[in-house]
Amino acid sequence: MCLEATPPPSPSVTRRGILAGAAALAGTVAAGGTAAATAGTTAGSSSPAGAPRGGNPAGGDLVIRGGTLLDPATGEVTENAVVLIEGGTVRAAGREGTITVPQGARTLDADGQWVLPGLVDAHIHLSTAAEARDAVRKGATSARSGSTTFYQDIAVRELARHSPDLAPRLTAAGVFVTPDLGDTLLADPDLTPLVRLKDGVRSAEALRRVVEVNLARGADVIKTRVNERAGLPEQDPLAQVYSYEQLAEIVAAARRRGKGVLCHSYSEKGCHDAVTAGIRSLEHGAFVGERTLVEMRRRGTYFTPTLSAIAGMIDSPNPILAERGRTYLPLLKRAVLAAHELGVPLAAGTDSSGGTVRPIGREVELMRSAGLSALDAIRTATTGAARLLGVERTVGRLARGFAGDAVLVSGDPLADVTLLKQPTTVIRAGLPT
């Protein structure tokens, strides 16, 4: 079958209809109203991930006062702090007495608590409005999708733009670029011609097609794989499904539109092929080796190890998965520490999916147990992850001009990062969640 003769993906009517369907599947229409389902579906429109088209983010006014403020960028700790949020954006942050608080301003008393910027989950699968809200309540006020089956993450992103307290600020990946798209072929009439391909999505034309359709539907990044899955006992996570040449084709197609690629990976060869093909971030990567880590440092490739997902397999009732968890977790922790010591940028991601949302604080805890300092572990879910998502000027700190997203915890996270697993309060764009 020649895909070159297939018309290019439709950017207009098809996109609107498909995303309305995705919103219905995700439940975002009921959660945030019709506007959330149709926002941003106009042909040719574009904006940075997490920013609404044609206006400022919806948000509230709030003063957080009396807590101890931590700035992950500098490590500075400010006691008896004030954070002034107006219209969902931080207008000022500092010690009490140095900031003028408007009379009658809505105030949150943070006395006895520590105040941090909202956390970033750099690898999560959000398919429903309920999952999105759960992620926020557990501290993830910004996130990057690891793909969904029917573009539900794009619908969740639009919900976040319309009703920020209901969903994280989301960088959407659309549908997975994988050899077997399965039922995803039903998601989009511009993907259905691929059903006739005997070998699945493997040819250069087919790979470009899935990337192009994703971008036409509004995906912010592209998600692909180089290895099979660790979480399915019948699959071999060291088996390679795409070659260097195929990965390079995916990266090139994404780069033509200024987009990056995140790549599911496990084996050292697979990791190396993915990194040298030009991916933006390596996901999982349990068997990544030193030569690949050195190449990642040279290229600025990020490492998102999803430690909590690997750790979660240890408790699986399936003996194959439980053994993988026990074997992979210590390997992955060593890889994380080696990456950190080499200067490879790290980002925290839970790989939550299937209706279960892990707290992003658990990933910070595992980064700490891998050997990072508490502050460096926190940075993987704040400033580091924000840089990966391209939102480092608005996310990851509580400073003037940054998003009014915050998590409050009951003690000092520099002494005990496990506190981040159970925030006492989460603020999204100046709105308590």
BELRA-V704247 format. One record per residue. N is the residue number from 1. D_CENTER is the distance of its C-alpha to the mean C-alpha in whole Angstrom. Layout:
N:D_CENTER + N:D_CENTER
This chain:
1:35 + 2:35 + 3:31 + 4:33 + 5:35 + 6:32 + 7:32 + 8:28 + 9:26 + 10:27 + 11:25 + 12:26 + 13:28 + 14:26 + 15:23 + 16:24 + 17:25 + 18:22 + 19:20 + 20:22 + 21:22 + 22:19 + 23:19 + 24:22 + 25:20 + 26:17 + 27:20 + 28:18 + 29:22 + 30:24 + 31:21 + 32:21 + 33:24 + 34:25 + 35:23 + 36:20 + 37:21 + 38:22 + 39:21 + 40:20 + 41:21 + 42:24 + 43:25 + 44:24 + 45:22 + 46:19 + 47:17 + 48:14 + 49:11 + 50:11 + 51:15 + 52:18 + 53:20 + 54:24 + 55:23 + 56:22 + 57:19 + 58:21 + 59:21 + 60:24 + 61:26 + 62:26 + 63:28 + 64:26 + 65:29 + 66:31 + 67:28 + 68:27 + 69:25 + 70:22 + 71:21 + 72:19 + 73:20 + 74:23 + 75:24 + 76:26 + 77:27 + 78:29 + 79:31 + 80:32 + 81:29 + 82:29 + 83:26 + 84:27 + 85:24 + 86:26 + 87:24 + 88:21 + 89:21 + 90:22 + 91:26 + 92:27 + 93:26 + 94:29 + 95:32 + 96:34 + 97:37 + 98:35 + 99:33 + 100:35 + 101:34 + 102:35 + 103:38 + 104:37 + 105:33 + 106:31 + 107:30 + 108:28 + 109:30 + 110:28 + 111:31 + 112:31 + 113:27 + 114:24 + 115:22 + 116:19 + 117:16 + 118:13 + 119:11 + 120:7 + 121:5 + 122:3 + 123:4 + 124:5 + 125:8 + 126:9 + 127:13 + 128:15 + 129:16 + 130:17 + 131:13 + 132:12 + 133:14 + 134:14 + 135:11 + 136:12 + 137:16 + 138:14 + 139:13 + 140:9 + 141:10 + 142:7 + 143:3 + 144:2 + 145:5 + 146:7 + 147:10 + 148:12 + 149:16 + 150:17 + 151:15 + 152:14 + 153:11 + 154:12 + 155:15 + 156:12 + 157:11 + 158:15 + 159:16 + 160:14 + 161:16 + 162:19 + 163:18 + 164:16 + 165:17 + 166:16 + 167:12 + 168:9 + 169:9 + 170:7 + 171:6 + 172:8 + 173:9 + 174:12 + 175:14 + 176:14 + 177:17 + 178:19 + 179:23 + 180:23 + 181:21 + 182:24 + 183:23 + 184:21 + 185:24 + 186:25 + 187:22 + 188:24 + 189:27 + 190:26 + 191:25 + 192:28 + 193:30 + 194:28 + 195:29 + 196:33 + 197:31 + 198:33 + 199:30 + 200:27 + 201:25 + 202:26 + 203:28 + 204:27 + 205:28 + 206:26 + 207:23 + 208:23 + 209:24 + 210:20 + 211:19 + 212:21 + 213:21 + 214:17 + 215:17 + 216:20 + 217:18 + 218:16 + 219:13 + 220:11 + 221:10 + 222:12 + 223:11 + 224:14 + 225:16 + 226:19 + 227:20 + 228:21 + 229:19 + 230:20 + 231:19 + 232:22 + 233:25 + 234:27 + 235:25 + 236:25 + 237:22 + 238:24 + 239:25 + 240:24 + 241:23 + 242:23 + 243:25 + 244:25 + 245:26 + 246:24 + 247:21 + 248:22 + 249:23 + 250:20 + 251:19 + 252:22 + 253:21 + 254:18 + 255:19 + 256:22 + 257:20 + 258:18 + 259:15 + 260:13 + 261:12 + 262:10 + 263:13 + 264:13 + 265:16 + 266:19 + 267:22 + 268:23 + 269:25 + 270:22 + 271:20 + 272:22 + 273:23 + 274:19 + 275:19 + 276:22 + 277:21 + 278:19 + 279:15 + 280:13 + 281:11 + 282:13 + 283:11 + 284:13 + 285:17 + 286:19 + 287:22 + 288:21 + 289:24 + 290:25 + 291:26 + 292:23 + 293:21 + 294:24 + 295:23 + 296:19 + 297:21 + 298:23 + 299:21 + 300:18 + 301:16 + 302:13 + 303:13 + 304:10 + 305:12 + 306:11 + 307:14 + 308:14 + 309:14 + 310:17 + 311:19 + 312:19 + 313:21 + 314:24 + 315:24 + 316:24 + 317:28 + 318:28 + 319:30 + 320:28 + 321:24 + 322:26 + 323:27 + 324:24 + 325:22 + 326:25 + 327:26 + 328:22 + 329:21 + 330:24 + 331:23 + 332:19 + 333:20 + 334:23 + 335:21 + 336:18 + 337:21 + 338:23 + 339:20 + 340:20 + 341:24 + 342:24 + 343:21 + 344:18 + 345:15 + 346:13 + 347:9 + 348:9 + 349:7 + 350:9 + 351:9 + 352:10 + 353:12 + 354:16 + 355:16 + 356:15 + 357:13 + 358:13 + 359:13 + 360:11 + 361:14 + 362:15 + 363:13 + 364:14 + 365:18 + 366:17 + 367:17 + 368:20 + 369:22 + 370:21 + 371:23 + 372:21 + 373:23 + 374:21 + 375:20 + 376:19 + 377:17 + 378:16 + 379:15 + 380:12 + 381:10 + 382:12 + 383:13 + 384:12 + 385:8 + 386:9 + 387:12 + 388:9 + 389:8 + 390:11 + 391:12 + 392:14 + 393:17 + 394:15 + 395:13 + 396:13 + 397:17 + 398:20 + 399:22 + 400:24 + 401:22 + 402:18 + 403:17 + 404:18 + 405:16 + 406:17 + 407:17 + 408:21 + 409:22 + 410:26 + 411:26 + 412:26 + 413:22 + 414:24 + 415:26 + 416:24 + 417:20 + 418:21 + 419:21 + 420:18 + 421:17 + 422:20 + 423:19 + 424:22 + 425:21 + 426:18 + 427:18 + 428:16 + 429:18 + 430:21 + 431:21 + 432:21 + 433:19
